Amino acid sequence: MKLYKLALLGALLSLLAFSSGCGKLRARDELNKGVGAFRNAQFQSAIMHFKSAVALDPTLLNAKLYLATAYRQQYIPGGESPENLKIAHQAIDAFEDVLKTDPNNTAAIASVAEIYYNMRDFDKAKEYQRHWLQVEPNDPLPYYWIGVLDWAICFPRTQQRRKDLKIEFPKDPKDPSSLPPFPEKARKELADQNQPLVDEGIEMLQKALQLRPNDFDTMVYLNLLNRQKADLEPSAEAREADLKQADDWTNKAVALKKGTA
């Protein structure tokens, strides 16, 4: 009887192993079908196949990553319709599922950060850029994006404060240095909000430029953040120095584009 029970247990274990193996093979097949549909831009079909692959083999990381990417492909950046936002959150949830298995998957981290950026949820986007920075401290991209996000948070505040105070914009929009400074009370209030972000943003962009010298986009945002910094300065001299620094970055970026840097 004991031998019979052992034989029965062995048979059951073999059957389970066989079923598991079959499930993994079927999962691979669904993954391959999904990849084919994805490459042909048939995203709904691809999503169905990737979902099946994940259900058959929850350890199949590539299927999870493809599923998340297929959702992201259907998201329209900046679109605020309920259906579009639903797709965005489906993509985020799917990338989060990848991160449960592989917490340091930079493709998933960067993708979630990008989706939040396009949804204008800059604080959440920064959270994921910081995660990316922890995983890859020598990659210039998270440094660059934190700088961009700091500017994206500060700039609307500055513009709204100008609008509220009815500060006239320059006749020549290409010459932001001709904008008059803020009244002292408004400057202090704006500095309390923006100064830490401006300082952080400039520091991050400088680090990005150290890791990726002569990058046009980084120079452009250094120009923009130095203009934000100028608006926060208590003295005319410091303001002028910031605006000169901004102009220097603009000139370097233009020279780089022209190939004369």
N, C-alpha and C positions, 0 to 999 in steps of 0.2 A: 504493500500500500504506500509506504514511504517513497519507494522508487517511482511509483505511478504518479504521486503528487509532484515529485521533482521533475519528472518528464513533462507533466502538464504545465508546470510553471515555466519550464524552458520553452515549451511551444508557444505559450502566451507572450513571453518576452520576445521571441523571434518574430511573432506576428506584429507586435507593437513596433519593433525595429523596422520591419518591412514596410508597415504603414507609414511610419515616419519618413523613411527613405522615399517612398512613393510621393508623399506630400511635398518633400523638398524638390523632387524632380518636377512635379507639376507646378510648384512655385517658380522654378527657373523658367519653365515654359511660358508661364503667364508674364514673367518679367520680360522675356525676349519679345513676346507679342506686344507688350506695352511699349518697349523701346522702339519697335517698328512703327507703331501708331504715333508715338511722340515725334519721331523723325519726320513723319509725314504731316505734322501739325494737326493730327486728329486727337486733340487733347482729351475730349470726353471718353473716347474709346481707350486711350492710354490710361486714364484714371481708373477705369473699371478693371483693366488688366493688372495694374499695380496694386489696387486694393485686394484683388484676389490673391496675388502673390504674397502680400503681407499676411493675409488671413491664413494661407497655407503654411507660411514659414515666417513667423514673427521675428526671426533672427536675421532675415535677409535685408541687410542695411541698404543695399543699392536700390531695392524696391521702394523702401521708405523715402529715400532721397529723391528718386525719380517721381514718386507720387507728389511730394511737396513741390518739386520743380514744375510739374504739370499744372498744379493749382496756380503757382506763381505766374506761369505763362498766360493764364486767363485773366489775371488781375490787371486792370487798367490804372496805371499810376495816377494818383490825384482824383480819380473818379469817386464821387461821394454817394452814388446810388446804393440803396440797401443791398442789392444783389452783388454789386462790386465789392462792397465792404465785407459781405459774407464770404466771398471767394478769398479775400485778403486774409481773413481770420482762419479759413480752412488751410491756407498755405502756411500760416504761422504755426497752427496746431500740428500740421504734418512735419514741419521742420523741428518743432519741439520734440516730436516723437523720435526723430533722428538723434537729437541731443540727449535723450534719455539713454540711448544705447552708446552713443559716442559724444560725450560732453564737450570734447575739444574739436569737433568737426567744423572747420573754419568755413566751409561752403555753406553749411546750415546757419552758422552764426551771422555771416555776412549777408545772407539772404534775408534773414529776419530783420536785421538792422536796416536793410534797403527798403523793405516793405513798410516798416514803421516810418522811415524818412518820407516815403511817398505818400503816406497817410497823414503826414505833418505831425506825427507824434514824436517830436524831437527828443524828448526825455527818454522814452523807451529805446529809440534808435541809439542814443548815446550809451545806454546800459549795455547793449549788445556790442557796440564798438569797443567798449572797455573790456568786455569779455574776450573779444578778439585780440585786443592788445595784450591781455594776460597770457593768451595761448601763443601768440607770435609777436614778441616785443621788438623784433627787428624788421617787421613788415611796415613799410611807410603808410600803407593805406588806412589803417585804423587811426593813426595820428592825424592824417589829412582829414578824415571824415569827422573826427571830433572837432577839429578847427572849423570845418564847414557848418556843423551843427551849432556850435557856439555862435557863429555869425547869424545863422538862421533864426536863433532865439532872440538875439539882441536887436537885429535890424528892424523888425516890426515894432518893437517897443520904442525905438528912437523915432521912427517915422510917425507913429501915433502921437508921441509927445510933441513933435513939431506941428502936427495937424491940430492938436488940442490948443497949442499956444499961438496958432496962426503965424508961425514963422515961415516967411516966404521962401520958396525954393528958388535957386538961382535961375536966371534967364537962360543960361547955357547949362543944360543938364550934364554935359561932359566935364563941367568944372565944379564938383561938389565942394571944393575948398572955399568957394565964394559964399557958402552958407554962413549966416551969422551964428555966433555961439549961443548956447542956451542961457537964459537967466540963471543966476546962481542957485536959487532954490530948486529949480527944475533940474539943473546939472547934478546937484547932490543926490536928488532922488533917483535920477537915472544911473548915476555912478553906483549907488547902493545895489541896484538891480543888475547892472551889466558889467561892472568892473571885474569881478571874479571870472566871468565867462570870457571877456575880452582877453584878459591876461592868460587864461588857460589856452584859449584858441590860438593866440600868437605863439605861445610856447610849443603847442602841439604841431603847428604848421612848420615852425623852425626845425623841430625834430624830424618831421617828414622830409624836409628839404635836405637835411643831413644824410638821410638814408637814401633819398632819391634826388640827387642834385639836378638843377636845371629843369625842374618840372613846372610847366607853364601854369597849370591850374592852381598849384600851391602858391605860386607868386601872386596870382590874381587875388586869392583869398587873404594873403598877407596884406595886400593893398587895402582890401575892404575892411579888415579888422583894425588896421592902423587908423583908418578914417573913423571907425567907431570909437577907438581909443581917444582920438582928438576931441570928440564931443564930450568926453568925460574929464578933460584936463581943467584944472583950476586956473591956469595962467595962459596968457596969450602965447608966451614963448614955448611952453610945452606943447600947446596945440599946434603951433607952426612946425615944431620939430616932428610931430607925428604925421602931419600932412606931407612934409618933405619925405619922410620915410615911406609913406604910401606912394608918393610919386616915384620914388626910386624903384619900388617893386613893380610899379606899372611899366616903367621904362625898361627894366630888366626883362619883364614878360614879353613886351613888344619886340625887344631886340632878339629874344630867343625865337619868337615866331618868324622873324625875318632872317634868322640864321646868322645874326651878327654878334651874338652874345659871346 
